[in-house]
Amino acid sequence: MESYLLTIITILPLVGVLALIIIGRGAPPNENNLKWTALIFSLATFVISIVMLIGFKPAGGLQFDTNKEWISAFQLGVRYHLAVDGLSLWLVLLTTFIVPVALIASWHSIHSRLREYLVCILALETGMIGVFVAQDMFLFYLFWEVMLVPMYLLIGVWGGERRIYAAIKFVIYTVVGSLLMLAGIIALYYMHGGATGNFTFDIAAITKDLGAGVFVLTEEQQRWLFWAFALAFLIKVPLFPFHTWLPDAHVEAPTAGSVILAGVLLKMGTYGLMRFNLPMFPKASHAYAALICTLAVIGIIYGALVAMVQPDMKKLVAYSSVSHLGFVVLGIFSFTEQGMQGALYQMLNHGVSTGALFILVGMVYDRRHTRMIAEYGGLANVMPVYSALFLVVTLSSIALPLLNGFVGEFLILVGTFTSQQLPYAKAFASFASLGMILSAVYMLWMYQRVIYGEVNNEENKRLTDINGRERLVLAPLIMLIFVMGIYPTYFLARSSHAINVIKNFVNPTSFAKTQDNHQVAQTADRSGQEEKPGK
Amino acid sequence: MEKLGISYQAILPETILSLVAIAIMMIDAFARRIERKVAGAISLIGLLAAGAALLSLWGKNGETSYSGMIVTDDFRLFFGLIFILVAILILLISLRWVEDEKLPKGEYFALLLFATTGMLLMSAANDLVMIFLGLEITSIATYVLCGYRRNDLRSNESAVKYFILGSYSTAFLLYGIAMLYGASYRATATPVATTNLTLLKERIATGQIYSYEMLFAGAALMLVGFGFKIAAAPFHVWSPDVYEGAPTPITALLSTGSKASAFAAFARVFVLTFALAPVAMNSSGVPGNFQTTITNVLIVMAILTMTIGNFVAMVQTNIKRMLAYSSIAHAGYALVGLAAGDWSSVAFYMLGYVVINIGAFAIIEVIARRGDKRTEISDYAGIGFKSLGLATALSLFLLSLAGIPLTAGFMSKLLVFKSAWAAGANNKFFYYLVVIGVINSAVSWYYYLRVIVAMFFSDSTVEFKAPIISRSLATGLIIAILGTLYLGILPGNILNALERARDRIAMKK
């Protein structure tokens, strides 16, 4: 069944871009008109993605399929194939949710070149949604790369003092990874086409043929391909030691940029790992799981330790992202259902909580134009509502039970601890728990220094508490923090099918099956049967 | 093969262009003063007529004429149309420029058309002598064009450098042709020796070669000659100076038309004649693995060209010079396709590159103002929001050169890397070539982004007024923008045509 829902969700922000260009032609353009246009388009996208959520069948695989031929010459077999499964679904929703929030959060903070700013944000939204819904490697790569441009401009034009350095660093890091991925995509496409005669970039088709043993990669090939893809994703995550671009980019980006960067962009890396590396290269995934998990655990602890000593709030939150994303990677490479479910859940949590943290930092920054912790203190006295909301987000970030962070980190730790496939699983889980404790230290310590105590700084005495617009921004985030903490079943039930599919592909038991199937395939070939062995 | 085969239709495009060029010169000489618009319009009509004449040759699958000197096949048509496109775009972006620079108009258009004639001949040639002829016609016209701004020292330097090194490299090419002629000697065959590519191909494929040493030497010398013309490392050193000094529209012509025509001849000789196909090498016992050796040399050349081009481009401060090095790098990418023995990917690469690069140079021309004064990257500081349209278009072209998806630059890179990967089945070096190519693309992002950084992220340091864009230049720019996007988003039709062309030529053997 063809469905245009995903096309609409993907394209709608782009239509918003066109609308902005048309509206912005008159000089000087009315700022409010521009802002409202952008907001309306992003909200409409969000509403339509809610329609998608309602229509989503938890037990179904890829849904809302659109599959059209695009380029067929030279055996290219590129298709315009969009679909969502439980994995993509939530990330699409996260994207469409975060963008309007980011827009409202930066309602008054951007004055120069507002139209171009909004154009960048909406173009970015299309790119991000596209990455999550593309089911064709070519299309995936296309969105992955095109999305770089608006993010680059957001950091470079509207960023802080060292914005040029940060913007270039961000692009070069990403491009190095993604071009290697391109080589991997071409290689995989050729090997698959050569083995099956079906030259296609279709992710699901290739994964299925790999799982069914119709298309077999040698272990060496798996290793090469694994790294070609994994490097691109691990840089994006970013996993220690590829993380150095992140603090720069975060600190220099404007608030909305940071929110989107932390909220959605980083998840493209972990999403890619789950979409490509695990199901396609199970043997290599297992072979390198210990290495990657070691790096993840180092990232968790290192990120937390570095966050602890940051004098700059935004930098602190940025380093906490390195730590949190380490948990996600750990969960993915635990190869257990709990671990991977937890990883997905933690991606969403991180989007919500860290997004909220960046917004909170942005709010005081808008008032005082500094992010230094030392400049603040005693904000509870002058900004009580702000302080209360800050507390909720802080607690969510350090995974207090009944708040969202707890569910994700708990699932990840349980999954890792009980993992049969991951070597040294218990050690990894234990060290990761240490990271949880550290996260409580740096978050609460920052909270204490900023919010509690006496107001020592004269300038802080005149600070006003957050206004209606700011409450409006934080309200849905705070609500989600609670909802996701109290009723995770709603979310997990919809992702569990997709996660199980990935688990079955990457699970060692499927190796035996793969080999059996391979033999079946060979026998089938010998006896001249045409039908492919079913799973 | 001995029949004379005179066919006026087969050389109609070249004839039209030469006649129009001569006519413009005559009018200019006798009518004292020719209006730029008149000359431009006549040239444009001539180019369109030549394009139509080329299209009328459609479907003549490999027919040869003039004793096998000229061949009419899809290869010729495809490259021929690229050259016509180049000439039209250059004409559009320089129509106003000639007037503003107060340069002699008549000769300018005539020389442009002569250069195009030479290019067309190069793609139509089926004989080494014919290739040489086409190459010389193009070269002489472009030598003059490089020095066209007579009172400008840089322009003079550019012309002299180009002329001396160009003649030097042509000598190599000629020497190579002589060697190949000797290598094809066979006492019992008629003719005893040949420069005809069809015959040469037969003799190489069947091993009827007088001396393999001579064959190697001939191929190597021709490699030097072509390597110079496409500005491949290590024969690239002339190009930055020449590109920087030549008037901007001429730089655009050199980096697109001249390069593409050299690639056409290069592919005609090395891919179609020496049969550098990734498969079916050596089926009839050619000793010494001629094809494999040449392929490996080309691989090394491609790696050197890409790497030198990209890394040196990173430190340039002049945008024309930077694009010169970028042009070297792009020759390297196209060489990847050539080494893989897939001329169709090279043709698509050239098509994409031509469209993007002329677009970029058109904007540089506008921003440089009279006398090419503002060509430093620092001159671009802060112009992004003052001249949003131009800056956005230039960003599009630069990003496309870097290879961002949805533009021509990405599709063409994908195609050459794909061909190279396919060739990897027979020659493992191609896998490394692809990886090195990909890393090179990543490096190239850095210097393309530097211009965007200057335009959008920096504050302006110099006074800048949004330039006035003439209607003809705007038309050229729009064609370039649409072409860049069309080739990136909907390349299906052109790719299908190219695939059919490749298969037809491969079938013909």
Interface residues (C-beta under 8 A of the other chain):
Chain A: W70 I71 S72 A73 F74 L76 R113 E116 Y141 L142 E145 V146 L148 V149 Y152 L153 G156 V157 R163 I164 A167 I168 V171 I172 V175 V176 L179 L180 L182 A183 I186 A187 Y190 G194
Chain B: S344 F385 L388 L399 I404 P405 L406 F410 L414 L415 F417 K418 W421 A422 A425 V434 V435 V438 I439 S441 A442 W445 Y446 L449 I452 V453 F456 F457 S458 P491 G492 L495 N496 L498 E499
